[in-house]
Amino acid sequence: MDETTNPEVLPTERPIEPGEEELSHSDKFVGILSSPGETFAKMSKFPPRVIDWLLPVALTVVFAIISNFIIMSNPNIRLALIEKQIQKAEKNFNSMVEKGQLSREQADDQMDKIRDKMEDTGAIGARIIQVISTTFVVFISFFIVTLIYFIFSKFALKGDGIYASAMVANGLPYYISILSIVLMTILSLMLGRFVAGTSVAAIINYDSQTFIGFILKKLDILTIWALALTGIGLAKMFHSSNTGKFLVTIYSIWIIWGLITFAIAKAVPFLDFLSM
């Protein structure tokens, strides 16, 4: 029966073959790693499930918090990271003083506050703030990025899906982010310094605030892999036969956003966290 005349078929679903059962979450996890196109195609026949985005995103938060605790428990890494952050802050304040945006007294006062804050990073209160901020940042960024993907998939690429479809397509690849966090933690402990990711720039400790550093930061096989899974997922969840245009869109958004945040960080050093 034509789905346009069948009230039982929702716009975001496709007719289910007799005897076809919905994949379990564990099957979906294995499937996106081994055969993402086929897995997402099967998933698109059923309503989007909350667990398919909530579990990987929540686990990403948990692994990020545990990773931070492990890395910061290493006194050498912790001290080096604090010194690096203080030097960056001092450089920014000196620049603001030279431009007349701050007086020397104001800059020194701000630096004293930053030093005190850095020294208290191991305190219980700071740990709690770290947990809350990590949870907030991961989930908010997930919802915002998903909204961007949804707008492009639905209106620019004329896909047939809802916001929940984009949440699933963007959420399941977060399992790759978990792998990235684990490798980042291992590399940090092995190299004795904080390694902010699995890109070439992070591994060789190249300054990502330079243009070459920006390029090297994009050379991250895990990020590239995760974005490919997201593109495939969006194409299938929005019932498109042209996966290529979704992949091109996803990678274009990634590169353009990277260039924008790189330019912002160069112009306003205090906003360099946007390019992380």
FENWOKA-V683407 format. One record per residue. N is the residue number from 1. SS is DSSP state (H for helix, E for strand, C for the rest). OMEGA is omega in whole degrees, -180 to 180 (999 if undefined). BURIAL is + if it has 24 or more other C-alpha atoms within 12 Angstrom, else -. Layout:
N,SS,OMEGA,BURIAL / N,SS,OMEGA,BURIAL
//
This chain:
1,C,179,- / 2,C,-177,- / 3,C,179,- / 4,C,180,- / 5,C,-179,- / 6,C,-177,- / 7,C,-179,- / 8,C,-177,- / 9,C,179,- / 10,C,-180,- / 11,C,-176,+ / 12,C,-179,+ / 13,C,175,+ / 14,C,-178,+ / 15,C,-179,+ / 16,C,179,- / 17,C,180,- / 18,C,178,- / 19,C,-179,- / 20,C,-178,- / 21,C,179,- / 22,C,179,- / 23,C,173,+ / 24,C,-179,- / 25,H,179,+ / 26,H,177,- / 27,H,178,- / 28,H,179,+ / 29,H,179,+ / 30,H,-176,- / 31,H,-178,+ / 32,H,178,+ / 33,H,-176,+ / 34,H,-179,- / 35,C,-174,- / 36,H,-179,+ / 37,H,-180,+ / 38,H,-179,+ / 39,H,180,+ / 40,H,178,+ / 41,H,177,+ / 42,H,-180,+ / 43,H,-176,+ / 44,C,180,+ / 45,C,-178,+ / 46,C,178,+ / 47,C,177,+ / 48,C,-178,+ / 49,C,-180,+ / 50,C,-177,- / 51,H,-176,- / 52,H,173,+ / 53,H,-176,+ / 54,H,-178,+ / 55,H,180,+ / 56,H,179,+ / 57,H,179,+ / 58,H,178,+ / 59,H,176,+ / 60,H,178,+ / 61,H,-179,+ / 62,H,-179,+ / 63,H,179,+ / 64,H,179,+ / 65,H,179,+ / 66,H,179,- / 67,H,180,+ / 68,H,179,+ / 69,H,-179,+ / 70,H,-178,- / 71,H,-177,+ / 72,H,176,+ / 73,C,175,+ / 74,C,-174,- / 75,H,-179,- / 76,H,179,- / 77,H,-179,+ / 78,H,-180,+ / 79,H,-179,- / 80,H,-180,- / 81,H,178,+ / 82,H,180,+ / 83,H,-180,- / 84,H,180,- / 85,H,178,+ / 86,H,179,+ / 87,H,179,- / 88,H,180,- / 89,H,-179,+ / 90,H,178,+ / 91,H,180,- / 92,H,180,+ / 93,H,178,+ / 94,H,178,+ / 95,H,179,- / 96,H,177,- / 97,H,180,- / 98,H,-179,- / 99,C,179,- / 100,C,-179,- / 101,C,178,- / 102,C,172,- / 103,C,179,- / 104,H,180,- / 105,H,179,- / 106,H,-180,- / 107,H,179,+ / 108,H,179,- / 109,H,179,- / 110,H,179,- / 111,H,178,+ / 112,H,179,- / 113,H,180,- / 114,H,179,- / 115,H,179,- / 116,H,-180,- / 117,H,-180,- / 118,H,-178,+ / 119,H,-179,- / 120,C,-176,- / 121,C,-180,+ / 122,C,-179,+ / 123,C,-178,- / 124,H,-180,- / 125,H,180,- / 126,H,178,- / 127,H,-180,- / 128,H,178,- / 129,H,179,- / 130,H,180,+ / 131,H,-178,- / 132,H,-177,- / 133,H,178,- / 134,H,179,+ / 135,H,-178,- / 136,H,-176,- / 137,H,-178,+ / 138,H,-177,+ / 139,H,180,+ / 140,H,178,- / 141,H,178,- / 142,H,-178,+ / 143,H,-179,+ / 144,H,180,- / 145,H,178,+ / 146,H,178,+ / 147,H,178,+ / 148,H,178,+ / 149,H,-180,+ / 150,H,-179,+ / 151,H,179,+ / 152,H,-177,+ / 153,H,-175,+ / 154,H,-171,+ / 155,H,-179,- / 156,H,-177,- / 157,C,175,+ / 158,C,179,- / 159,C,-180,+ / 160,C,-178,+ / 161,C,180,+ / 162,C,-179,+ / 163,H,179,+ / 164,H,177,+ / 165,H,179,+ / 166,H,179,+ / 167,H,179,+ / 168,H,-179,+ / 169,H,179,+ / 170,H,-175,+ / 171,H,-177,+ / 172,H,177,+ / 173,C,176,+ / 174,H,175,+ / 175,H,175,+ / 176,H,177,+ / 177,H,178,+ / 178,H,177,+ / 179,H,179,+ / 180,H,180,+ / 181,H,180,+ / 182,H,-180,+ / 183,H,178,+ / 184,H,179,+ / 185,H,180,+ / 186,H,180,+ / 187,H,180,+ / 188,H,-179,+ / 189,H,-180,+ / 190,H,-176,- / 191,H,178,- / 192,C,177,+ / 193,C,-180,+ / 194,C,178,+ / 195,C,-173,+ / 196,C,178,+ / 197,C,-178,+ / 198,C,177,+ / 199,C,178,+ / 200,H,-180,+ / 201,H,-179,+ / 202,H,-176,+ / 203,H,-179,+ / 204,H,177,- / 205,C,180,- / 206,C,-178,- / 207,C,-177,- / 208,C,179,+ / 209,C,172,+ / 210,C,-177,- / 211,H,177,- / 212,H,177,- / 213,H,176,+ / 214,H,179,+ / 215,H,-179,- / 216,H,178,+ / 217,H,179,+ / 218,H,178,+ / 219,C,-178,- / 220,C,-173,+ / 221,H,-180,- / 222,H,177,+ / 223,H,179,+ / 224,H,178,+ / 225,H,-179,+ / 226,H,179,+ / 227,H,177,+ / 228,H,178,+ / 229,H,179,+ / 230,H,179,+ / 231,H,178,+ / 232,H,-180,+ / 233,H,179,+ / 234,H,180,+ / 235,H,-178,+ / 236,H,-179,+ / 237,H,176,+ / 238,C,170,+ / 239,C,177,+ / 240,C,177,+ / 241,C,-178,- / 242,C,-180,- / 243,H,-177,+ / 244,H,-177,- / 245,H,176,+ / 246,H,178,+ / 247,H,179,+ / 248,H,-180,+ / 249,H,-178,+ / 250,H,-179,+ / 251,H,179,+ / 252,H,178,- / 253,H,-179,- / 254,H,-177,+ / 255,H,-178,- / 256,H,178,- / 257,H,178,- / 258,H,179,+ / 259,H,180,+ / 260,H,-179,- / 261,H,176,+ / 262,H,180,+ / 263,H,179,- / 264,H,-179,- / 265,H,178,+ / 266,H,-178,- / 267,H,-179,- / 268,C,-174,- / 269,H,-178,+ / 270,H,-179,- / 271,H,-178,- / 272,H,178,+ / 273,H,-180,- / 274,H,-177,- / 275,H,-178,+ / 276,C,999,-
//
